[in-house]
Amino acid sequence: MFSSFMVNTWLAATTVAAIAGVVGFFVVLRGASFVAHAVPKSAFAGAAGASLLGISTLGGLGAFSLLGALTIGWLGRRGRHDVATALSIVVMLGLGALFLSWSAEYASEIYALLFGQVLGVSGSEVLVTVVLGAVSLLAVATLYRPLLLSSATPELAATRGLRSSRVELAFLLLVALVTTTAVPVVGALLMFSLMIGPAGAAQALSRRPATAICLSTAIALCTVWLSIAASYLSNWPIGFFVGTLAGLAYVAARLAAAALRRRAVSVERLGAAGR
Amino acid sequence: MARPGRRLLLADAVSTCPPGRHGEARAEVLALDGVDVWLSGRKVLSEVSFAIRAGEFTGVIGSNGAGKTTMFRVVLGLEAASSGQVLLDGESASHRSRRSIGYVPQKVVLEPDLPLRARDLVGLGLDAHKLGVPWPSRARRDAVDEMLAGVGATSLADARVGTLSGGELQRVLIAHALMSGPRLLILDEPLANLDIRSGQEIVELLAGLAHGHNVAVLMAAHDINPLLEVMDRVVYLAGGRAASGTVGEVVRPDVLSRLYGHPVSVLDVEGRILVIAGSNIQAVGTLEDDLGEHRH
């Protein structure tokens, strides 16, 4: 499990989990889970198109992520955001299906695009992942305050000269960047669960933004590490473990938060009764 | 409460500007001059002109749809006036000068499980537009604590913003808006959805800011009565037009009838004002009795 063959896997997966945890915090904060679902679908279509043309998969994937994010931003400003997002998913999945039917790719490659290929990542792929991951983190750190205020209350941000359309655009570009980084490793479907589950769990557990981001990253890392190990040992698909663990983390966090609240209330009551 | 070498917003305002109402020499903080606003082919505001000064509490009174929010959005630069101009400190409002306006919007929707404490939101009032990660510092924490204490929200500091009650949230939003040290604080219907007691507390807090700390407070409300005791000036909006002056100058049957384009009566019922349609109501001691000729 820790052989040299697996080192790249651990490195790439760790990078992806870290950025998914951080960017996922803002995805959940903005209530933009649906967008985080749509952009990786664009990436899937882009990758399928690129392999059909015989060009770099990463290039096609990045271009389509960007295109998908910009389309959602552009249409969302003119109509209902959820409708624009949903239609992007549908169109992109349709395009992906068309490209795949034209190409002579093996089913395993398609499977990898959707569910990831955590096992057997090459050295050059790891380098790209780490560089893109670092750029994503740097972007989040730069935009931290405007993104935090605008995501929590766009009304207040607008009065500070932070136009919500511009912050939205920056956010969509960030999601496109993270998608480009992560989809080759964890796949278009799993990317989504890794961004939502840990961040949702963290926000239930902590009321401090900085703590919640750290928690979200920690949960994403644990999810991915456990999934790789479990997948390696059981030979079951890693997607099963990532999706299930992300969901479990969220449910466990909600239950824990509710239990803590109940305890706080009963302690308060005891205190009041003692006075 | 002031320690040297630290940025103290409320305290600074007190020390640099002696308290006192109706200082005639005070400069105009905000002035609107003949502002017209068209929104989707409809004239929402027409020839709106008024000025407010530092240390004044001004109520913007009008029913729903009278154009209160639109007027604020024009002042904030979120909506463009088709003619007329907005002056801040005597100069035409710019992107830069508008950033120094404190604003509390009417509708702030906050999810209950938002991972943001009241102190985080107040802190963002200081530097939300800046890039980079805010490093926790003693000065920043003290400034936030002091502001929370100033609005009477110290006990709320560590609560999630989404779990605050209406009155509590208003205090925190006011603290957020004050963090940048604005000379003009605009509030859009802060009393909406508040119970009578919380509403009165918010009015007292705002009056203290205006009269004690020299902030120009401009506050929208659909009911004039909660503001009567503290208001220095009223801007009455109806039918897209505005009349401004002291309460006595504006809240009169003749002025309001002209504004509404329909005869109205102004009743004074034990110190409370009622504005009612129709001119044939026998007024019980109208305000006109104790007022001279109005200027408009």
Interface residues (C-beta under 8 A of the other chain):
Chain A: F25 L29 G31 A141 T142 L143 Y144 R145 P146 L148 L149 A152 T153 E155 L156 A157 A158 T159 R160 G161 L162 A202 Q203 A204 S206 R207 R208 P209 T211 A212
Chain B: L76 L78 H95 R98 R99 I101 Y103 P105 K107 V108 V109 L110 E111 D113 L114 P115 L116 R117 D120 L121 L124 D127 A128 H129 K130 L131 G132 V133 P134 D158 A159 R160 V161 L173 H176
